[in-house]
C-alpha cells in the first residue's frame, strides 16, 4: 500500500513472465495459480530490500528502529504467516508512506510516524502492510500483470530525453511521469486487496490487544493530510487538490474510512492502553522534515551542509529534493533546473566533465562564474548510443571541496524552455558555498514532546521554527486538525517542532 504516493514498480520482468504455480493462500485457504511461490517471494523481497535502502536510506536512530521492529514482530507473530522472517525498517524519508515487499519486508517512513499519535496507530499502519504480505497481494499483482512488461518499457521513454546528455539516470521531473505511468499499470492494488489489508490489519490489532478503532485513526491521518493540502492551497490562492485518488483501482480515503469504521465496529471487548505517552517518548528528538544528510529546504532556499552548498529558487518556484537530484521547478510544473553531483571520476574541471560525460557532437560553450565559483555553460547537441541526436542546455560548476555539479535545463518542449530560461539562469546563479548564515539556516528540525500550554496550540506555535501555518501544522501532527477532531487539554502531552 502506498499511503501517499505510488511506489515505483519493483517486481522484476523475469518474475512477471514466470509460469504459474499452484499456491495455497494463507489467508483464504484457497489454491491460486501464481507467478511467485513462497521461495520466490522471499528471494524477490531480499533482492529489492537493498534497492529500497539505497533509494531511501534507513533512519539512523537505533531506538526508533528497535521500537518499530518490536511492534512489527509482535503483530507478525499473530498473523497468517508467522513462519516468514519478517523485516521492519524505518526509512529516512519525509514522505507520508508505508509499503511492503513480498516475503515479509515492511517499511514505514519517519514522515508518517511524525503524524501518528500512539503505538496502537503505528500498529495499525504495520498491520495493514503485514496484511498485504500475508494475503500475497504482491504475488497476485505480479501474476495478473506478468504479460505487461511492455508498460514499464514504454513509460521509461520519457525518462530517456535527458539520458542522451550522458546522464545515466532520468531526471526527477521525467521520473515522476514515467514512474507514474509504470506504477499505474503494474503496481496498483485493487480495491478488494486494499480493503482486505485494512480488515487484516484490524484483526491483527485485536489479536495483540490493540483496539481496532486505531485503524480508523490511521485513515483519518490521511484524510487530514488531504484537508490540510486543500486549505493550504486555498490560503495561497492556488486551485485546491481534487482529493480523488488518481489510481482508479485505489479506494479514496473517504471510502476507506467508511469501510474501516464498519469493520472496527464489529470488534468488541477490552483492549490495552494505546501507549500514547510511550510512543511520543520514543520519537522524541526524531528528525522532522529534511535531514542533514539529505539537505534542508527552507522555503525557496536549499542548504546541504555535508556538501557545503546552497541554492535559491526564483519567486513562484519550488524545490524538490530527491536522492538523485535537487530540482527547482516552476509554478506550472513543466520546467525546472535539475542539479546533480557529478562523480569525481568524471573530471576535475567543468571542461573535463563536459568533454568526458556530455561528449557533445556540436555546440558552444560559455564561461560563467557564480559567487566566486567557476562554471561552464554548454548549449548544443549530443548523440546517444543509438546514434540519435538530442539538444541539451546545461551548466557545470566547480563547487566546494573539489566537487563538480551538473545543472541541466529541462522543460516539456522548446517553447516552455525559452519562456523559463531567464528564471533557470537566476536559479543557477544562486549556487554558492555555504555562508555562516546558510549554515545556521541548515539546522534540521526535530520533534519534541511537551505539555500543551494553557494557551493551547496558539501559544505553542509561537515557539516553533515552522515557516508557515504554524498552529495548523502543529494541530496536524497531533491529530487535532479538521472537523470532528478533538484538541488535547492543557497539560496533556503533545508533539511540537523545535
Secondary structure, 3 states (H helix, E strand, C coil): CCCCCCCCCCCCHHHHCCCCEEEECCCCCCEEEECCCHHHHHHHHHHHHHHHHHHHCECCCHHHHHHHHHHHHHHHHCCCCCCCCCEEEEECCCCCCEEEECCCEEEEEHHHHCCCCCHHHHHHHHHHHHHHHHCCHHHHHHHHCCCCHHHHHHHCCHHHCCHHHCCCCCCHHHHHHHHHHHHHHHCCCCHHHHHHHHHHHHHHHHHCCCCCHHHHHHHHHHHHHHHHHHHHHHHCCCCCCCCCCCCCCCCCHHHHHHHHHHHHHCCCCCCCCCCHHHHHHHHCCCEECCCCCCCEEECCEEEECCCCEEEECCCCCEEEECCCCEEEECCCCCEEEEEEEECHHHCCCHHHHHHHHHCEEEEEEEEEEECCEEEEEEEEEEECCCCCEEEEEEEEEECHHHCEEEEEEEECCHHHHHHHHHHHHHHHHCCEECCHHHHHHCCCEEEEEEECCCCHHHHHHHHCCCCCCHHHHHHHHCCCCCCCCCCCCCCCEEEEEC
